[in-house]
C-alpha cells in the first residue's frame, strides 16, 4: 500500500502542508471515534472510514466510503485514485479504468504501475494504455526563462517580491530567517535578518505607493535557531523601504492556538490581507486603523494559502490547499467555491495571482508540481479553461511563490523545502543548489 499516495493531504505536497496536516490531525482511531460520536459527514469523514476498512481488508466498505468521499469532494485526484482502487479490489474493472483515466486526464502522475491493488486489471490493454498516459504526464512543459540566481545555498527561499520604483527584488529565506535584496546592478545584500525578530520568512509584497515591504513570518522547527517555546507564533511585519527599518510587528501569539501567516495581498488603499494556514483564517491590517484584525475564520477554510484581489477589489480569491479556490465578497463576507474546468483540479495551489481576467497559480500540492493559468468566466464563478504553463522543469524542486512584474511572472523554482528534515537539520551543502527564480511571459 502506497500510503503517501493514498491518504496524505495531496500527492507531492510540500513540507509546509505536511506540518500543517500533522498539527491539525488526530490519529486515525481518534478521528474515527470522534466521527462516530458526532459525525460531520464530510469527505474527510468518509475517507477515514475508508482507510479503516482498507486496513481490515473490508474492500466492499472501502469502496462504499470512497464513493461517498468523492461525491462530497469532486475533482479531488487522490480520492479519485483511491476510488479507482476500490473498484479494482472489488472486481469492477470498467469503473476502475474510468476513474483512473480521470486522474490521468488531469495531467497528474500516480504510481499505478507499482500498485498491487490493480492486479485484477494490470494485464488489460486499457490499463497499459493508462500507464502510458501517466508516463506522458512526466514530459517537461517549459515556457520560462532564467530570471536570476542567488549564490547562497541553504536559504530555502519561499517568496519573491518586487519594488518597481527602485527596481529591486526581495527574496525570503525559510531556513536562514532573513530577507535578501537584489538591485538592478545584480548586487545582493541582507535587507533584514533574525535580529528584527524574523522567524521563517514566508510571503512578501511591496506597497510601492507607500514605500513599504510587508512580510509574513512564522516560527516552526524547520528554521535556524529554533526555540520550542516559539513554535506556532506568527507575525506580519511592516518595513520602510526608504530606511530599511522595521516599522511595526503585528504579532499572533501561539497561545491558545498556533498560527502560520503564509501569504498576503495588498489593495490600492493599502489594506493588507493575510492568510493563516494553521488555524485557518484571514486577517487584515487596514490603512486607517493600523491594527491586525480577524476578518474571517473557520469555514470554509482548511488551509488557506495564496490571495488575489479581483480587478475591482470588491472580492478576494483565496486558494485553499485542501479545498480549492474560494471567492470572498469583502463587504458581505459571503463566499463561493470556484468551479474547476473539466479534467482539472484546484487543490494544492500555493501562490495565487490575478492577471487580466485569469488566475496564475503555483500548484505545488500535486504531482507533478506546476504553474497553471485559470481563465475565468464573466461572473468569476467558474474556470472556463485550465492551462498547464510549466511542469516537470528539471530546475523545479518545490516551486513556491512569485510576483507579477508588468506582463511577466517571476517565481521561486527550487525552494528545496525537502532539504530540511523534521528535526530542522539542513542537508549537506553538496546536496543543495543555489536558489533560482524563473520568469515567464504572460
Buried (B, 14 or more C-beta within 10 A) or exposed (E): EBEEBBBBBBBBBBBBBBBBBEBBEEEBEEBBEBBEEEEEEEBBBBBBBBBBBBEEEBBEBBBBBBBBBBEBBEBBBBBBBBBBBBBBBBEBBEBBBBBBBBBBEBBBBBEBEEBEBBEBBBEBEBBEEBBEBBEEBEEEBBBBEEBBBBEBBBBBBBBBBBBEEBEBBBBBBBBBBBBBBBEEEEEBEBBBBBEBBBBBBBBBBBBBEEBBBBBBBBBBBBBBEBEEEBBBBBBBBBBBBEEBEBEBBBBBEBEEEBBBBBBBBBBEEBBBBBBBBBBBBBBBBBEEEEEBEEBBEEEBBBBBBBBBBBEEBEBBBBBBBBBBBBBBEBEEEEBBBBBBBEBBBBBBBBBBBBBEBBBBBBBBBBBBBBBBBBBBBEEBEBBEEBBBBBBBBEBBBBBBBBBBBEEBBBBBBBBBBEBBEEEBEBBEEEEBBEBBBBBBEB
